[in-house]
Amino acid sequence: MLTPTDDPRDDVLDGRPESASQRADRNWADILQELRVLQTGTQILTGFLLALAFQPAFVELDGPQRTGYLVLVGLSALTAILALAPVALHRAVFHRGVKPIVVRFGHRALIAALIAVATLLTGVVAFVFDVVIGPEAAVVAVVVLAVVILVLWVVGPALLRRAGGEIRAGGQNRSVDEKGRG
């Protein structure tokens, strides 16, 4: 098992003079903030989905639409569970000295929750477009939304990571304090 000082990825050269414990605390706080944002969006989508079943027009859904709806409700629950898993783990191992492990788990759970949210968002949009306009419009909406998600959530961050790596490799990664602006 790796300890914070054994993990070569733990000592990121980002210009912050902090211990492994301080870094774990900072990273955990970042993860919690991201989980709060994700959980709020998931709760709104879940509320929307649950309210649909009690609308008069719900009885007009055909079999595949009802199945799709139930898949979306299940996916919404799974997303909430994924987003809450790091908090549950933290509670279970509180004061056990394993925060770096909790941070790594939280990171992985957050990535899984983001994938589930992306799937849930595209599914909800497909469902609404299918019910309101038809299946062809649903396909177009899903493709457009999937491209936007891929560009903003995958391609853009990958480009930024690469640019950040090039800056660090060139020795230009000085902290804000070192540049005199902080």
C-alpha positions as CSV (number, residue, x, y, z in Angstrom):
1,M,0.0,0.0,0.0
2,L,1.3,3.4,-0.9
3,T,1.7,6.1,1.7
4,P,1.5,9.8,0.7
5,T,5.3,10.1,0.5
6,D,5.6,6.8,-1.5
7,D,3.3,7.9,-4.4
8,P,5.4,9.6,-7.0
9,R,2.3,11.5,-8.3
10,D,1.7,13.0,-4.8
11,D,4.6,15.5,-4.9
12,V,3.3,17.6,-7.8
13,L,5.6,20.5,-8.6
14,D,2.9,23.1,-8.5
15,G,4.7,25.7,-6.4
16,R,2.8,25.1,-3.2
17,P,4.9,24.6,-0.1
18,E,2.8,22.1,1.6
19,S,3.1,18.7,3.3
20,A,1.5,15.6,2.0
21,S,-1.2,15.9,4.7
22,Q,-1.9,19.6,3.8
23,R,-2.1,18.6,0.1
24,A,-4.5,15.8,1.0
25,D,-6.7,18.2,3.0
26,R,-6.7,20.8,0.2
27,N,-7.5,18.1,-2.4
28,W,-10.3,16.7,-0.2
29,A,-11.8,20.2,0.2
30,D,-11.7,20.6,-3.6
31,I,-13.4,17.3,-4.2
32,L,-16.1,18.1,-1.7
33,Q,-16.8,21.4,-3.4
34,E,-17.1,19.7,-6.8
35,L,-19.3,17.0,-5.3
36,R,-21.6,19.7,-3.9
37,V,-22.1,21.2,-7.4
38,L,-22.6,17.8,-8.9
39,Q,-25.1,16.7,-6.3
40,T,-27.2,19.8,-6.7
41,G,-27.5,19.2,-10.4
42,T,-28.3,15.5,-9.9
43,Q,-31.0,16.4,-7.3
44,I,-32.7,18.8,-9.7
45,L,-32.7,16.2,-12.5
46,T,-34.0,13.5,-10.1
47,G,-36.8,15.8,-8.9
48,F,-37.7,16.5,-12.5
49,L,-37.8,12.8,-13.4
50,L,-39.8,11.8,-10.3
51,A,-42.3,14.6,-11.0
52,L,-42.9,13.3,-14.5
53,A,-44.5,10.1,-13.3
54,F,-47.3,12.1,-11.7
55,Q,-48.2,14.2,-14.7
56,P,-51.4,13.4,-16.6
57,A,-49.5,13.0,-19.9
58,F,-47.3,10.2,-18.4
59,V,-50.0,7.6,-19.2
60,E,-49.6,8.4,-22.9
61,L,-46.0,7.2,-23.0
62,D,-45.4,4.0,-25.0
63,G,-43.6,1.0,-23.7
64,P,-40.1,2.0,-24.9
65,Q,-40.5,5.5,-23.5
66,R,-41.6,4.1,-20.1
67,T,-38.6,1.8,-20.1
68,G,-36.3,4.7,-21.0
69,Y,-37.9,6.7,-18.2
70,L,-37.2,3.9,-15.6
71,V,-33.6,3.6,-16.8
72,L,-33.2,7.3,-16.3
73,V,-34.6,7.1,-12.8
74,G,-32.2,4.3,-12.0
75,L,-29.3,6.2,-13.5
76,S,-30.2,9.2,-11.5
77,A,-30.1,7.1,-8.3
78,L,-26.8,5.6,-9.3
79,T,-25.4,9.1,-9.9
80,A,-26.4,10.2,-6.5
81,I,-24.9,7.1,-4.9
82,L,-21.6,7.7,-6.8
83,A,-21.5,11.3,-5.7
84,L,-22.1,10.4,-2.1
85,A,-19.7,7.5,-1.9
86,P,-16.6,9.6,-1.0
87,V,-18.5,11.2,1.8
88,A,-19.7,7.8,3.1
89,L,-16.1,6.4,2.9
90,H,-14.7,9.5,4.7
91,R,-17.3,9.0,7.5
92,A,-16.4,5.3,7.8
93,V,-12.7,5.9,8.1
94,F,-12.7,9.2,9.9
95,H,-9.6,9.7,12.1
96,R,-7.9,6.6,10.7
97,G,-5.1,8.5,9.0
98,V,-6.0,7.4,5.5
99,K,-7.0,10.7,4.0
100,P,-4.7,10.4,0.9
101,I,-6.5,7.1,0.1
102,V,-9.9,8.7,0.6
103,V,-8.8,11.5,-1.7
104,R,-7.8,9.0,-4.4
105,F,-11.1,7.2,-4.0
106,G,-13.0,10.5,-4.0
107,H,-11.3,11.5,-7.3
108,R,-12.3,8.2,-8.9
109,A,-15.8,8.3,-7.6
110,L,-16.2,11.9,-8.8
111,I,-15.0,10.9,-12.3
112,A,-17.5,8.0,-12.3
113,A,-20.2,10.3,-11.2
114,L,-19.4,12.8,-14.0
115,I,-19.7,10.0,-16.5
116,A,-23.0,9.0,-15.0
117,V,-24.2,12.6,-15.1
118,A,-23.2,13.0,-18.7
119,T,-25.1,9.9,-19.5
120,L,-28.1,11.0,-17.4
121,L,-28.1,14.5,-19.1
122,T,-28.1,13.1,-22.6
123,G,-30.7,10.5,-21.6
124,V,-33.0,13.1,-20.1
125,V,-32.6,15.3,-23.2
126,A,-33.2,12.3,-25.5
127,F,-36.3,11.4,-23.5
128,V,-37.8,14.9,-23.6
129,F,-37.1,15.3,-27.3
130,D,-38.5,11.9,-28.1
131,V,-41.8,12.6,-26.2
132,V,-42.2,16.2,-27.4
133,I,-40.9,16.0,-31.1
134,G,-40.0,12.4,-31.9
135,P,-37.2,9.9,-32.0
136,E,-35.3,11.5,-34.9
137,A,-35.1,14.8,-33.0
138,A,-34.0,12.9,-29.9
139,V,-31.0,11.4,-31.8
140,V,-30.0,14.8,-33.1
141,A,-30.2,16.3,-29.7
142,V,-28.2,13.5,-28.1
143,V,-25.4,13.8,-30.7
144,V,-25.2,17.6,-30.3
145,L,-25.2,17.3,-26.5
146,A,-22.6,14.5,-26.5
147,V,-20.3,16.6,-28.7
148,V,-20.6,19.6,-26.4
149,I,-19.9,17.4,-23.3
150,L,-16.9,15.8,-25.0
151,V,-15.5,19.2,-26.0
152,L,-16.0,20.9,-22.7
153,W,-15.4,18.0,-20.3
154,V,-12.7,15.9,-22.2
155,V,-11.0,17.7,-25.0
156,G,-10.7,21.1,-23.4
157,P,-9.3,19.8,-20.1
158,A,-6.9,17.5,-22.0
159,L,-5.6,20.5,-24.0
160,L,-5.1,22.4,-20.8
161,R,-3.3,19.5,-19.1
162,R,-1.0,19.3,-22.0
163,A,-0.3,23.0,-22.1
164,G,0.3,22.9,-18.3
165,G,2.8,20.1,-18.8
166,E,4.6,22.0,-21.5
167,I,4.8,25.1,-19.2
168,R,6.2,23.0,-16.3
169,A,8.7,21.3,-18.6
170,G,9.9,24.7,-19.7
171,G,10.5,25.8,-16.1
172,Q,7.9,28.5,-16.3
173,N,5.7,27.1,-13.5
174,R,6.3,29.6,-10.7
175,S,3.6,30.1,-8.0
176,V,1.7,33.3,-7.9
177,D,3.6,34.4,-4.8
178,E,6.9,33.9,-6.6
179,K,5.7,36.2,-9.4
180,G,4.9,38.9,-7.0
181,R,1.2,38.9,-7.7
182,G,-0.2,37.2,-4.7
